[in-house]
Amino acid sequence: MARGFVSFLALSQGEAPPASAGSDPSVLAAETMPLATRSLILDITSGDSRAIAVGERGHILVSESRSDWRQVEGVPTRSTLTAVTTVGEHAWAVGHDGVILHSADGGLTWERQREAPFDPDSMEPTNGAPLLDVLFLNETDGFAIGGYSMLLRTRDGGGTWEESTITATAAEAPAGADAPLDADPAADDAAASDESWTFDDSQLDLDAESDPHLNAIARTGDGSLMVMAERGSAFRSTDGGDTWQRLQLPYAGSMFGVLGFDGRHVLAFGMRGRAFETTDLGETWTLIDTGTELSLLGGVGWANGGAALVGANGIVLTRSEGGSNLLKHEHPDQAVLSSAIALAPNGALVVVGEKGVGGWSPN
């Protein structure tokens, strides 16, 4: 998963507060639209019975075949949905306005568990911040993360959510001699000027941002948790999310996605095509050659480090089980932006993005 594209839209541009309670998109039912399958879709996951994809205007799509998609009716929000996850037949989706939705039947019907739209009278830093990723460890214990280091936790399947922030402690020095910290992140912006989200040196200074936006969360095989954030920051927990330790990646740019594998194996990816891998939960990092400077926004992993990553301009990277190199592919439509990817039961890959949902196979 990756929430970097959404993070850019929602946090650098800002979200307009609702004009009135009656027009608050967080509590309005999503409209059924004939072209919903071709609208902006931001995340996808495969559940026990079907795949579920979520996106703009509260659109939720489902498919048993992973090729024929239909929009779910009666979704209780019009807020943009940024991420979705499943445990068995249970599913949760999160998004803008602090919205959290739950389904107990594999995505066919949904209830709203939480909404927290912008409040003009609140002075909280997380006021109106979007949620950018969601992870459940089982049917009861889950996490949702988002802007300004916001962390939500539930122990009852989403019936109640406890709001907190991951406390920002002093960042640790980057580890990994083969992946030195970029000395001039602004140079990356000039090298990839075709992308619109750019940051100057002061914006990339971790000391100037004590509460970085949290973009993605994953669980590793040993049960540890890893959160990727902006400006090279990351957080890990080895006790199920009770306590967190802040890390510094050997790169000053943002990571938009993270995949967890067996043991303490993690693959992080994001801005300017950067990808870093660790097998010791972030004690050391290895820079992975991606062959691209296009930002990587979404990914899916499988056994023995196999993975597929997608991002800007239709970029697709794949790695076979046990492989070390990422192979570069190109989407037939070079204008498309791909935000997430999922693996179908038959081994096919399903890609979602700005033009909706569709299958993908190497050229």
C-alpha positions in Angstrom: 0.0 0.0 0.0 0.9 3.6 -0.4 -0.6 6.8 0.6 1.9 9.3 -0.7 -0.2 10.5 -3.6 -3.1 11.1 -1.2 -0.8 12.7 1.3 0.3 15.2 -1.3 -3.3 16.1 -2.3 -4.8 16.3 1.1 -1.9 17.8 3.1 0.0 20.1 0.9 -3.0 21.5 -0.8 -5.3 21.2 2.2 -8.9 20.2 2.4 -11.8 22.7 2.4 -14.0 22.5 5.5 -17.6 21.7 4.9 -19.9 24.6 4.4 -22.5 23.2 6.8 -23.3 20.0 8.6 -25.9 19.3 5.9 -23.1 19.3 3.2 -20.5 17.4 5.2 -19.3 14.7 2.8 -18.2 12.5 5.7 -21.8 11.7 6.6 -23.4 11.8 3.2 -24.0 8.5 1.4 -21.9 7.9 -1.7 -23.7 8.4 -5.0 -24.0 5.5 -7.4 -22.2 6.5 -10.6 -22.0 4.7 -13.9 -18.3 5.4 -14.4 -17.2 4.6 -10.8 -15.0 1.8 -12.1 -13.1 4.4 -14.1 -12.8 7.0 -11.4 -9.8 7.7 -9.1 -9.1 4.5 -7.1 -6.5 4.7 -4.4 -6.2 1.3 -2.8 -7.1 -2.4 -3.3 -7.0 -5.5 -1.2 -8.0 -9.2 -1.7 -10.3 -10.6 0.9 -11.5 -14.2 1.5 -14.5 -13.9 -0.9 -13.6 -11.0 -3.2 -11.3 -8.1 -3.9 -12.2 -4.6 -2.6 -11.1 -1.3 -4.1 -11.7 2.2 -2.7 -11.3 5.8 -3.9 -12.7 9.2 -4.5 -16.3 10.3 -3.4 -16.6 7.3 -1.2 -16.5 4.9 -4.1 -16.1 1.2 -3.2 -15.8 -1.5 -5.8 -15.9 -5.2 -5.4 -15.1 -8.2 -7.6 -15.1 -11.9 -7.1 -13.4 -12.6 -10.4 -10.9 -9.7 -10.1 -11.9 -8.8 -13.7 -15.5 -7.7 -13.5 -16.0 -4.9 -11.0 -19.2 -3.3 -9.6 -19.8 -0.3 -7.3 -21.2 -1.0 -3.8 -24.4 0.9 -3.1 -25.3 2.6 0.2 -21.7 3.4 1.3 -22.2 5.9 4.2 -19.7 8.5 3.2 -18.7 10.7 0.2 -15.3 11.5 1.6 -12.4 10.2 -0.4 -11.3 6.7 0.8 -7.5 6.2 0.8 -6.9 2.7 2.1 -8.6 -0.6 2.7 -7.7 -3.9 4.5 -9.3 -7.2 5.3 -9.3 -9.9 7.9 -11.4 -12.9 6.8 -14.8 -11.5 5.9 -14.2 -8.3 7.8 -13.0 -5.2 6.0 -12.1 -1.6 7.0 -11.6 1.4 4.8 -10.2 4.8 5.9 -10.0 8.2 4.3 -10.4 12.0 4.4 -12.3 13.7 7.2 -11.0 11.0 9.6 -13.6 8.5 8.2 -13.4 4.8 9.1 -15.8 2.3 7.5 -16.4 -1.3 8.4 -17.9 -4.3 6.6 -18.7 -7.7 8.2 -19.6 -9.4 4.9 -16.6 -9.1 2.7 -17.3 -5.6 1.5 -20.9 -5.9 0.3 -22.4 -3.6 3.0 -20.7 -0.9 5.1 -21.2 1.0 8.3 -19.4 4.2 9.4 -17.5 3.7 12.6 -15.9 7.2 12.8 -15.8 10.6 11.2 -13.8 13.7 12.3 -14.1 16.5 9.7 -12.4 19.8 10.1 -13.7 21.8 13.1 -13.1 25.5 12.9 -13.1 25.8 16.7 -10.5 23.1 17.3 -6.8 23.9 17.8 -5.6 20.3 17.6 -2.9 19.7 15.0 -4.7 16.7 13.7 -7.9 18.6 13.2 -9.5 17.5 9.9 -6.4 15.4 9.0 -7.0 12.5 6.6 -6.3 8.9 7.4 -3.8 7.4 5.0 -3.5 3.7 5.9 -5.1 1.0 8.0 -3.9 -2.4 9.3 -5.7 -5.0 11.4 -3.8 -7.7 13.2 -6.9 -9.8 13.7 -10.7 -9.1 13.8 -10.4 -6.9 16.9 -7.0 -5.2 17.0 -6.3 -2.6 14.5 -4.5 0.7 13.6 -5.2 3.7 11.4 -2.6 6.3 10.6 -2.6 9.7 9.0 -1.6 13.3 9.0 0.5 15.0 11.7 1.6 11.7 13.2 -2.0 10.7 14.0 -2.4 7.2 15.2 -5.7 5.6 16.0 -6.0 2.2 17.7 -8.9 -0.1 18.4 -9.2 -3.3 20.4 -12.8 -4.0 19.7 -13.0 -4.2 15.9 -13.5 -0.5 15.5 -16.3 -0.1 17.9 -14.1 2.5 19.7 -10.9 4.2 18.5 -8.3 5.6 20.8 -6.6 8.7 19.2 -3.0 9.5 19.9 0.2 10.5 18.2 3.4 8.7 17.8 5.7 10.7 20.0 8.6 12.1 18.1 11.9 11.3 19.9 15.3 12.1 18.6 15.9 10.5 15.2 18.6 7.8 15.0 21.5 8.1 12.7 21.0 6.4 9.3 22.4 2.9 9.1 23.8 1.2 6.0 27.1 2.2 4.5 25.8 1.2 1.0 23.0 3.7 1.2 24.4 7.2 2.2 22.1 10.0 3.2 21.4 12.2 0.3 23.3 15.5 0.8 21.1 17.6 -1.3 17.4 16.4 -1.6 16.6 19.5 -3.5 18.7 18.2 -6.4 16.3 15.3 -6.6 13.5 17.7 -7.2 15.3 19.2 -10.2 16.1 15.8 -11.6 12.5 14.8 -11.5 10.8 18.1 -12.3 8.0 16.3 -14.2 6.5 15.5 -10.8 4.6 18.2 -8.9 5.3 17.4 -5.3 8.7 19.0 -4.4 10.2 20.1 -1.1 13.1 22.4 -0.4 15.9 21.8 2.0 14.1 23.4 5.0 11.0 21.3 4.4 13.1 18.1 4.3 14.7 18.9 7.7 13.4 16.4 10.3 14.2 18.8 13.1 11.7 21.3 11.6 8.9 18.6 11.4 8.4 17.0 14.8 5.2 15.3 13.8 5.6 13.9 10.2 2.6 12.6 8.3 2.4 8.9 8.6 1.9 7.3 5.1 1.9 3.5 5.4 2.0 0.7 8.0 2.9 -3.0 7.7 3.4 -6.0 9.9 6.4 -8.3 9.6 6.5 -12.1 10.0 7.7 -11.9 13.6 4.8 -9.6 14.5 6.7 -6.3 14.5 5.1 -3.2 13.0 6.8 -0.6 10.7 5.4 2.8 9.8 6.8 4.9 7.0 6.5 8.6 7.1 7.6 11.8 5.3 11.1 13.3 5.2 12.9 10.0 5.7 11.4 9.2 9.1 10.1 5.8 10.1 8.7 4.2 13.3 8.9 0.6 14.5 7.2 -1.3 17.3 8.2 -4.7 18.6 5.4 -5.0 21.2 2.2 -4.8 19.1 2.0 -1.1 18.9 2.2 -0.3 22.7 5.5 1.6 22.2 7.3 3.0 19.2 10.8 3.9 18.3 11.7 6.5 15.7 14.2 5.7 13.0 15.9 7.7 10.2 16.2 6.1 6.8 19.4 6.8 4.8 17.4 9.2 2.6 15.8 12.6 3.4 12.7 12.1 1.2 9.4 10.6 2.0 8.5 6.9 1.8 5.0 6.3 0.5 4.6 2.6 1.0 6.0 -0.4 3.0 5.7 -4.2 2.7 6.4 -6.7 5.5 7.9 -10.2 4.8 9.0 -13.1 6.9 11.1 -12.4 10.1 12.0 -8.7 10.3 12.2 -8.2 6.5 10.8 -4.9 5.3 10.7 -3.2 1.9 10.0 0.6 1.8 9.5 2.7 -1.3 8.6 6.2 -2.2 9.8 9.6 -3.5 12.0 9.7 -6.6 11.9 6.0 -7.1 13.8 5.3 -3.9 13.4 1.8 -2.3 15.2 0.6 0.8 15.3 -2.9 2.3 16.1 -4.2 5.7 16.1 -7.7 7.2 16.7 -6.5 10.8 13.7 -4.1 11.2 15.6 -1.0 10.3 18.9 -1.5 12.1 20.6 -1.4 8.7 19.1 -0.5 5.3 20.2 -1.4 1.7 19.4 0.8 -1.2 17.6 -1.1 -4.0 18.3 -0.1 -7.6 14.9 0.6 -9.1 16.1 2.1 -12.4 13.6 5.0 -12.1 13.2 8.4 -10.6 9.4 8.2 -10.7 7.8 8.1 -7.3 6.6 4.7 -6.2 3.2 4.8 -4.6 1.8 1.3 -4.0 2.9 -2.3 -3.8 2.1 -5.9 -3.0 4.4 -8.6 -1.6 4.4 -12.4 -1.6 6.6 -15.3 -0.4 10.4 -15.0 -0.1 10.6 -11.2 -0.9 8.6 -11.3 -4.1 7.0 -8.0 -4.8 5.4 -5.7 -7.4 5.5 -1.9 -7.1 3.6 0.8 -9.0 3.7 4.6 -9.3 3.8 7.7 -11.4 3.6 7.5 -15.2 2.5 3.9 -15.2 5.7 2.6 -13.8 5.6 -1.1 -12.7 8.5 -2.9 -10.9 8.4 -6.6 -10.2 10.7 -9.1 -8.3 10.3 -12.8 -8.3 10.4 -14.9 -5.1 13.9 -15.0 -3.7 15.1 -12.4 -6.2 17.2 -9.3 -5.4 16.6 -7.1 -8.4 13.5 -5.1 -9.4 12.6 -5.4 -13.1 11.1 -2.3 -14.7 8.0 -2.5 -16.9 5.9 0.2 -18.5 2.1 0.6 -18.5 0.7 0.9 -22.1 -0.8 4.3 -21.1 2.1 6.4 -20.0 -0.2 9.1 -18.7 -1.7 6.9 -16.1 -0.8 7.2 -12.4 -1.0 3.9 -10.6 -1.7 4.1 -6.8 -1.9 0.4 -5.7 -1.7 -3.2 -6.8 -3.0 -6.5 -5.7 -2.4 -10.2 -6.4 -5.3 -12.2 -7.6 -5.7 -15.9 -6.6 -4.7 -17.0 -10.1 -1.4 -15.1 -9.9 -2.5 -12.1 -12.0 -1.9 -8.5 -10.9 -4.7 -5.9 -10.6 -3.6 -2.3 -10.7 -5.7 0.7 -9.6 -5.1 4.4 -10.1 -6.4 7.6 -11.7 -8.2 5.7 -14.5 -9.9 3.2 -12.2 -9.2 -0.5 -11.9 -7.8 -3.0 -14.5 -5.6 -6.0 -14.9 -1.9 -5.8 -15.7 0.7 -8.2 -17.2 4.3 -7.7 -18.3 4.8 -6.6 -21.9 
